[in-house]
Each structure stands twice: as structure tokens, then as C-alpha cells.
Amino acid sequence: MMALNRYRLKHLAKEGNRSALLTEKLLLKPDQLLSLILFGNNLVNISAASVATIIGLKLYGETGIAIATIVLTVLILIFAEVAPKTFAALHPEKIAFPAAYVLTILGKLLYPFTWLINRLSNILLNLLGINPDEINDMPMTREELRTVVLEAGAMIPVRRQKMLISILDLENISVNEIMVPRNEISGIDLNDSTDEIFDQITNCQHTRLPVYRDNIDNMLGVLHVRKIPRVLADKENFSADDLVELVNEPYFVPMGTPLHVQLRNFQRQKLRLGLVVDEYGDIQGIIAMEDILEEIVGEFTTDLQTFDQDIHRQEDGTIIIDGAAMIRDINRQLQLNLPTEGPNTLNGLILEHLEHIPEPGTSLMIENITLEILQSAENAVKTVRITSRHPKPTTLLHE
């Protein structure tokens, strides 16, 4: 009874399986169930001990008591305890479901006895400061649920396992870990020339474009692609100020917002795009609904301009990565295990390890991955080459 898979039991009970319904009903009151089982168990064992003692005395006198004790102990341990309970633990449904019918009947017949046993037991527990009425039904934690998913084996395909684990991990990931950083935001500056704005709209690969004036902190709104034909319809009379009438009000997201919270906010407000701001209100990046969904289902974009734009595989097997590439994207696309607890970009990770701007040619190893700096500027690492992914001790190598 206790070895049953409770989730499978609930599933069978919901489907109307009578054996499962009876078993679930019995398990709702484990104290009464234990009292019933132990009452019958001890009644049989004590009766067997009494009969064995009488037989031993009649056959061998006082020596027969010791013989009966030894023989009965071996018989009970093998045939009444270890063997049957091991079998029942390995095949709980085969034993529990048929037994549920018997125990249900016995529970009604022996209710006065089990009630008295429970009452006396509860009084003793109360004297010890234990409240037996408190049901210890602890909900499954996120880590326990993760373990259940991972141990499901062939019952859940690997891809679906990854999706379920990704959903569980949404609480540990914030918007600033997957957002498009400020310096990579593609938007329309109304101070640009008309030709530049038209060219940007015509060649845009995104469904939504931020619209601002002078700099991105002076955000006016977001232009949806479905409104672009109105702009292109009359190029001769077009004015940059006409875009202001077409944009939607910008939606701001505080940095540090967990992804599961932001996903719910997007759904509640029926939005698809948010501008990530820091505590001072300055825009630090942009987050889209698609970015969150990709954390769950993996890369699904068909945008050739943005897909793998930071990661370039070489013919010699090495990989060249832009320093501004997000670590989570690198790990997902290259199946690596770079740390994601600290900096969000590869440049930030390298600077955290070296604590200075490295010169081109500098190499370092992080999580058994050899990184070689190809280009660097005064304030950042521009490009990095992965030259080796063989297991090696984690050390820093400088040239």
C-alpha cells in the first residue's frame, strides 16, 4: 500500500478504476489503515506463537519452547515478512489492489477495534506533543519534480524532458540574462533622414521596431510591422513625425524580473515586447515573448539575419564567437557548460576571470573550454575563438 506510486494511483482513480478508488480511500486515513493491518498482523503472529509454544511443550517439554521460538521466528521472517513484503514492494499494484477489497470489508467489521486502537494511540501521541490530525502531505518541490522528470526514462522523450526542465528553470532566469542588450537594439531614430528610415523599414527582419528620437532613452513607442504598409504607401508625403501616430506605447520591464513572471505579464497584458530598464529608468535591453519561448522549446526562429549571427563555425573545427554573445545562447547552440551565474555575455565572463582587458592572443580555460582572444578594444573583448573542448584542468594561460 505504502509503496504505490501516488501519482499513478490518482490517475487510475480519476479514470474510474474501482481498485484504485478503494486503495486511495484507504490511504486517505493512513492511521486507520495501519491500525487495521497491524491488528490483523499481530493477532496472527501472536496466535501462531501461542500455538507453537503449546506444541513445543507437548513434544519436547521446556526445551520445546526454545525450539518453537527459533523455528517460528525463521518461518515468520521468511514466509510472512521478508519474501512477501519484498514481492509486494516490487509489485505493489498486484498486491495492494486486490487487498483493498479485503481491507475495506475488514475495516468495516473491525471498526470498533481499530477505532479504540487509534484513540489510545492518539492520546499517547498528544501526551508527547504530537498532533496526529496534521496530515504530512508536503507538496513536491521544484527540485523533486526535476528528479521525477529526469528519471522518467523512455516514458518521456528527451526533447520533452528538456522542455519540462526548461519550464522549471524559468524561476532561476531573469529577463536581463536573455534580453537583447542595449547596443544591439535595432530601432528607428526619427532624427535620421527619410531615406534612411525607409531603408530600415523596408529591410527590417523584425515584427516590431522601437521608435525613439536622438537616443534610445528617449523612447516614443514600438512600431508593429502590420502598420508599415501605411508608411510605405505615400513615400513622397511621408514625415518622420507620422510614425509617432502609429506607434504603440512602450512597455517597460524592470531588470531582474524572473522569466516565469514576465511570461505571465506578457500574457496578462497581451504584449509581445518589453524594454528592460534598470533602477534609474535607463533602457538596458529589449525582451520579447519569443525569447522566453525559446528558453523552453529551444531555437525556433527563421530569421537568417539574427540566427547564429554571433557564432561562426570554421572549416578547421574551431568556432569564432562575438564577445557580445549571450552565454546562454552559446551553451544552447554549442552544447557547452559555461557558467551562467555571473555575467550574461562572453565578454563579461572573460573579464571576470582575467580582471583586465586582455590583449589579442591571450588564452584562458573556463570549464575545460579553451578560449583564445582574437580581437579586443580598450573596453571589451570583441571576438573569441574556441580552440579546444577536451577535458583539462581549469587554469588561466596568458601569452
C-alpha positions as CSV (number, residue, x, y, z in Angstrom):
1,M,0.0,0.0,0.0
2,M,2.7,2.5,1.0
3,A,5.0,1.6,-1.9
4,L,2.3,2.6,-4.5
5,N,3.1,5.4,-6.9
6,R,0.7,8.0,-5.6
7,Y,0.5,9.9,-8.9
8,R,-0.3,6.8,-10.9
9,L,-2.9,5.9,-8.2
10,K,-4.6,9.3,-8.6
11,H,-4.5,8.9,-12.3
12,L,-6.2,5.5,-12.2
13,A,-8.7,6.7,-9.7
14,K,-9.7,9.6,-11.9
15,E,-10.2,7.1,-14.8
16,G,-12.7,5.2,-12.6
17,N,-10.6,2.2,-11.7
18,R,-12.5,0.7,-8.7
19,S,-9.5,-0.9,-7.1
20,A,-7.6,2.4,-7.3
21,L,-10.6,4.2,-5.8
22,L,-10.8,1.8,-2.8
23,T,-7.0,2.0,-2.3
24,E,-6.9,5.8,-2.5
25,K,-9.8,5.9,0.0
26,L,-7.9,3.7,2.4
27,L,-4.7,5.7,2.1
28,L,-6.6,8.9,2.9
29,K,-6.6,7.7,6.6
30,P,-3.2,6.0,7.0
31,D,-3.6,5.8,10.7
32,Q,-6.7,3.7,10.5
33,L,-5.2,1.6,7.7
34,L,-2.1,0.9,9.7
35,S,-4.2,0.0,12.8
36,L,-6.3,-2.4,10.7
37,I,-3.3,-4.1,9.1
38,L,-1.2,-4.3,12.3
39,F,-4.2,-5.5,14.3
40,G,-4.6,-8.5,12.0
41,N,-0.8,-9.0,11.6
42,N,-0.1,-9.1,15.3
43,L,-3.2,-11.2,16.0
44,V,-1.9,-13.9,13.6
45,N,1.7,-13.7,14.8
46,I,0.8,-13.8,18.5
47,S,-1.7,-16.7,17.9
48,A,1.0,-18.6,15.9
49,A,3.5,-18.0,18.7
50,S,1.0,-19.4,21.3
51,V,0.1,-22.4,19.2
52,A,3.9,-23.1,18.5
53,T,4.6,-22.8,22.2
54,I,1.9,-25.3,23.2
55,I,3.1,-27.8,20.5
56,G,6.7,-27.4,21.6
57,L,5.8,-28.0,25.3
58,K,3.8,-31.1,24.5
59,L,6.5,-32.6,22.2
60,Y,9.8,-31.6,23.9
61,G,8.9,-30.2,27.2
62,E,10.6,-26.9,28.3
63,T,13.2,-27.4,25.6
64,G,10.4,-27.2,23.0
65,I,9.8,-23.5,23.9
66,A,13.2,-22.6,22.6
67,I,12.8,-24.9,19.5
68,A,9.4,-23.4,18.8
69,T,10.7,-19.8,19.1
70,I,13.6,-20.4,16.7
71,V,11.5,-22.3,14.2
72,L,8.6,-19.9,14.3
73,T,11.0,-16.9,14.0
74,V,12.6,-18.3,10.9
75,L,9.2,-19.2,9.3
76,I,7.7,-15.8,10.1
77,L,10.7,-13.8,8.8
78,I,10.9,-15.8,5.5
79,F,7.3,-16.6,4.7
80,A,5.4,-13.7,6.5
81,E,7.8,-10.8,6.4
82,V,10.8,-10.6,4.0
83,A,9.7,-12.7,1.0
84,P,6.1,-11.4,0.7
85,K,6.9,-7.8,1.6
86,T,9.8,-7.7,-0.9
87,F,7.5,-9.1,-3.6
88,A,4.8,-6.6,-2.7
89,A,7.2,-3.7,-2.7
90,L,8.4,-4.7,-6.2
91,H,4.8,-5.3,-7.5
92,P,2.7,-3.0,-5.3
93,E,-0.4,-2.8,-7.5
94,K,-0.6,-6.6,-7.8
95,I,-1.0,-6.9,-4.0
96,A,-2.5,-3.6,-3.0
97,F,-5.4,-3.5,-5.4
98,P,-6.9,-7.0,-4.6
99,A,-6.1,-6.4,-0.9
100,A,-8.1,-3.1,-1.0
101,Y,-11.3,-5.1,-1.3
102,V,-10.4,-7.4,1.7
103,L,-9.2,-4.5,3.8
104,T,-12.3,-2.4,3.1
105,I,-14.6,-5.2,4.3
106,L,-12.3,-5.9,7.4
107,G,-12.2,-2.2,8.1
108,K,-16.0,-2.1,8.5
109,L,-16.1,-5.4,10.5
110,L,-13.3,-4.4,12.9
111,Y,-14.0,-0.7,13.1
112,P,-14.7,-0.8,16.9
113,F,-11.3,-2.4,17.5
114,T,-9.3,-0.1,15.1
115,W,-11.2,3.0,16.5
116,L,-10.2,2.1,20.0
117,I,-6.6,1.4,19.0
118,N,-6.4,4.7,17.2
119,R,-7.9,6.6,20.1
120,L,-5.5,5.2,22.6
121,S,-2.5,5.8,20.2
122,N,-3.6,9.4,19.6
123,I,-3.9,10.1,23.3
124,L,-0.3,8.8,23.8
125,L,0.9,10.9,20.8
126,N,-0.8,14.0,22.3
127,L,1.0,13.5,25.6
128,L,4.2,13.5,23.6
129,G,3.3,16.8,21.9
130,I,2.4,15.3,18.5
131,N,-0.8,16.2,16.8
132,P,-1.9,13.1,14.8
133,D,-4.5,15.1,12.9
134,E,-1.9,17.0,11.0
135,I,-1.5,15.4,7.6
136,N,2.0,15.4,6.5
137,D,1.2,15.9,2.8
138,M,4.2,18.0,1.7
139,P,3.9,19.3,-1.9
140,M,6.6,18.2,-4.3
141,T,9.4,20.8,-4.6
142,R,10.7,22.0,-7.9
143,E,14.0,20.0,-7.4
144,E,12.0,16.8,-6.6
145,L,9.8,17.4,-9.7
146,R,13.0,17.9,-11.8
147,T,14.3,14.5,-10.5
148,V,11.0,12.8,-11.4
149,V,11.2,14.2,-14.9
150,L,14.8,13.1,-15.4
151,E,14.2,9.6,-14.1
152,A,11.1,9.1,-16.2
153,G,13.4,7.5,-18.8
154,A,11.7,6.3,-22.0
155,M,8.3,7.3,-20.8
156,I,9.1,11.0,-21.7
157,P,11.1,11.7,-24.9
158,V,14.4,13.5,-24.3
159,R,13.2,16.6,-26.1
160,R,10.1,16.9,-23.9
161,Q,12.2,16.3,-20.8
162,K,14.4,19.3,-21.8
163,M,11.3,21.4,-22.3
164,L,9.9,20.4,-18.9
165,I,13.2,21.1,-17.2
166,S,13.4,24.5,-19.0
167,I,10.0,25.4,-17.7
168,L,11.1,24.5,-14.2
169,D,14.2,26.7,-14.7
170,L,12.3,29.8,-15.7
171,E,12.2,30.8,-12.0
172,N,16.0,30.9,-11.9
173,I,16.4,33.0,-15.0
174,S,15.8,36.8,-15.2
175,V,15.0,38.9,-18.2
176,N,18.5,40.5,-18.2
177,E,20.0,37.1,-18.9
178,I,18.3,36.6,-22.2
179,M,17.5,40.2,-23.3
180,V,19.0,41.8,-26.4
181,P,21.5,44.2,-24.9
182,R,21.2,48.0,-25.5
183,N,24.0,48.2,-28.0
184,E,22.3,45.6,-30.2
185,I,18.8,47.0,-30.2
186,S,17.6,47.8,-33.8
187,G,15.2,50.8,-33.8
188,I,14.1,53.8,-35.7
189,D,15.7,57.2,-34.9
190,L,13.3,59.9,-36.0
191,N,16.2,62.3,-36.5
192,D,17.6,60.1,-39.3
193,S,16.9,61.1,-42.9
194,T,13.7,59.9,-44.6
195,D,15.6,57.7,-46.9
196,E,17.4,56.0,-44.0
197,I,14.2,55.4,-42.2
198,F,12.5,54.0,-45.3
199,D,15.5,51.7,-46.0
200,Q,15.5,50.5,-42.4
201,I,11.7,49.8,-42.5
202,T,12.0,48.0,-45.9
203,N,14.8,45.7,-44.8
204,C,13.6,45.1,-41.3
205,Q,13.7,41.5,-40.2
206,H,11.7,42.1,-37.0
207,T,7.9,42.3,-36.4
208,R,8.3,45.2,-34.0
209,L,10.7,48.2,-34.1
210,P,11.3,50.6,-31.2
211,V,10.9,54.2,-32.3
212,Y,12.9,56.9,-30.5
213,R,14.4,60.4,-31.0
214,D,18.2,61.2,-30.6
215,N,18.9,58.2,-28.4
216,I,17.2,55.1,-27.2
217,D,16.5,56.5,-23.7
218,N,14.1,59.0,-25.4
219,M,11.7,56.1,-26.4
220,L,8.5,57.1,-28.1
221,G,6.9,53.7,-28.7
222,V,7.0,50.5,-30.7
223,L,6.0,50.2,-34.4
224,H,4.3,47.0,-35.4
225,V,5.1,45.5,-38.9
226,R,1.4,45.4,-39.8
227,K,1.3,49.2,-39.7
228,I,4.3,49.6,-42.0
229,P,2.3,49.5,-45.3
230,R,0.6,52.7,-44.2
231,V,4.1,54.3,-44.1
232,L,5.2,52.9,-47.4
233,A,2.0,53.8,-49.2
234,D,2.8,57.5,-49.6
235,K,6.6,58.0,-49.6
236,E,6.5,61.4,-51.1
237,N,4.4,63.0,-48.4
238,F,6.0,60.9,-45.6
239,S,7.2,62.7,-42.5
240,A,9.1,61.1,-39.6
241,D,6.5,62.5,-37.2
242,D,3.9,60.4,-39.0
243,L,5.4,57.4,-37.3
244,V,4.6,58.8,-33.9
245,E,0.9,58.4,-34.6
246,L,1.4,54.7,-35.5
247,V,3.5,53.5,-32.6
248,N,2.2,51.7,-29.5
249,E,3.0,52.9,-26.1
250,P,6.3,51.4,-24.8
251,Y,6.1,48.7,-22.1
252,F,8.9,48.7,-19.6
253,V,10.2,45.7,-17.7
254,P,12.4,46.0,-14.5
255,M,15.7,44.3,-14.6
256,G,15.9,41.1,-12.6
257,T,12.3,40.1,-13.3
258,P,12.1,36.3,-13.4
259,L,11.1,34.8,-16.8
260,H,8.0,33.0,-15.4
261,V,6.7,36.3,-14.0
262,Q,7.4,38.2,-17.2
263,L,5.8,35.4,-19.3
264,R,2.6,35.8,-17.2
265,N,2.8,39.6,-17.5
266,F,3.0,39.4,-21.3
267,Q,0.0,37.1,-21.4
268,R,-2.0,39.2,-19.0
269,Q,-1.3,42.5,-20.9
270,K,-1.4,40.8,-24.3
271,L,2.0,42.2,-25.3
272,R,4.9,40.6,-27.1
273,L,7.8,43.1,-26.5
274,G,9.2,44.9,-23.5
275,L,12.1,47.4,-22.8
276,V,14.2,46.3,-19.9
277,V,15.1,49.2,-17.6
278,D,17.5,49.5,-14.6
279,E,16.8,51.1,-11.2
280,Y,17.5,54.5,-12.7
281,G,15.0,54.1,-15.6
282,D,17.7,53.7,-18.3
283,I,17.0,51.2,-21.0
284,Q,19.4,48.3,-20.8
285,G,17.9,45.9,-23.4
286,I,14.8,44.5,-25.0
287,I,12.9,41.3,-24.2
288,A,10.4,39.6,-26.5
289,M,7.9,36.8,-25.9
290,E,9.8,34.7,-28.5
291,D,13.0,35.0,-26.3
292,I,11.2,33.4,-23.4
293,L,9.6,30.7,-25.5
294,E,13.0,29.8,-27.0
295,E,14.2,29.2,-23.4
296,I,11.5,26.5,-23.2
297,V,11.4,24.9,-26.7
298,G,14.9,25.9,-28.0
299,E,15.8,27.9,-31.0
300,F,12.9,28.1,-33.5
301,T,13.5,31.5,-35.3
302,T,13.7,31.5,-39.1
303,D,15.3,34.9,-39.1
304,L,18.5,34.4,-41.0
305,Q,19.8,37.8,-40.1
306,T,19.7,37.1,-36.3
307,F,20.2,33.3,-36.2
308,D,23.7,32.3,-35.2
309,Q,25.0,35.8,-36.0
310,D,27.4,35.7,-33.1
311,I,28.7,32.2,-33.6
312,H,30.7,31.2,-36.7
313,R,31.9,27.6,-37.2
314,Q,35.2,27.4,-39.1
315,E,36.4,24.7,-41.5
316,D,39.2,23.6,-39.2
317,G,36.7,22.8,-36.5
318,T,37.2,25.9,-34.4
319,I,34.5,28.3,-33.5
320,I,34.7,32.1,-33.6
321,I,32.2,33.9,-31.2
322,D,31.4,37.5,-30.9
323,G,32.3,38.8,-27.4
324,A,28.8,40.3,-27.0
325,A,27.2,36.9,-27.5
326,M,25.0,35.7,-24.6
327,I,26.4,32.8,-22.6
328,R,23.0,31.1,-22.5
329,D,22.8,31.2,-26.3
330,I,26.4,29.8,-26.6
331,N,25.6,26.9,-24.2
332,R,22.4,26.1,-26.0
333,Q,23.7,26.2,-29.6
334,L,27.1,24.6,-28.9
335,Q,26.1,22.2,-26.1
336,L,28.6,23.8,-23.7
337,N,28.5,24.4,-19.9
338,L,29.9,27.9,-19.5
339,P,28.8,29.3,-16.1
340,T,25.7,31.5,-16.2
341,E,25.5,32.6,-12.6
342,G,27.5,35.8,-13.1
343,P,28.0,37.8,-16.3
344,N,25.5,37.4,-19.2
345,T,27.9,37.8,-22.1
346,L,31.1,36.0,-23.1
347,N,33.0,39.3,-22.9
348,G,31.8,39.8,-19.3
349,L,32.7,36.2,-18.4
350,I,36.3,36.6,-19.7
351,L,36.8,40.0,-18.0
352,E,35.5,38.5,-14.7
353,H,38.1,35.8,-14.9
354,L,41.1,37.9,-16.1
355,E,40.1,41.1,-14.2
356,H,41.6,43.2,-17.1
357,I,41.1,43.8,-20.8
358,P,43.3,41.1,-22.5
359,E,45.5,41.6,-25.4
360,P,44.8,39.6,-28.7
361,G,46.5,36.2,-28.4
362,T,45.7,35.7,-24.8
363,S,44.2,32.3,-23.9
364,L,42.3,31.1,-20.9
365,M,40.4,28.0,-19.9
366,I,37.0,28.0,-18.4
367,E,35.1,24.8,-17.6
368,N,37.6,22.8,-19.7
369,I,37.0,25.0,-22.7
370,T,40.0,26.8,-24.2
371,L,39.2,30.4,-25.3
372,E,41.6,32.5,-27.4
373,I,41.2,36.2,-27.7
374,L,41.3,37.3,-31.3
375,Q,40.3,40.9,-31.1
376,S,39.9,43.3,-28.2
377,A,39.3,47.0,-27.8
378,E,40.0,49.4,-25.0
379,N,36.9,48.5,-23.1
380,A,35.8,45.0,-24.3
381,V,36.7,41.7,-25.9
382,K,35.4,41.7,-29.5
383,T,35.9,38.2,-30.8
384,V,37.0,34.9,-29.3
385,R,37.9,31.5,-30.7
386,I,37.2,28.2,-29.1
387,T,40.1,26.0,-30.0
388,S,39.6,23.0,-27.7
389,R,36.9,21.3,-25.7
390,H,39.0,18.5,-24.3
391,P,39.0,17.8,-20.6
392,K,41.8,19.7,-18.9
393,P,42.5,21.2,-15.5
394,T,40.9,24.6,-15.2
395,T,43.7,27.1,-15.4
396,L,44.5,30.6,-16.8
397,L,47.0,30.8,-19.7
398,H,48.5,34.1,-20.7
399,E,50.7,34.8,-23.7
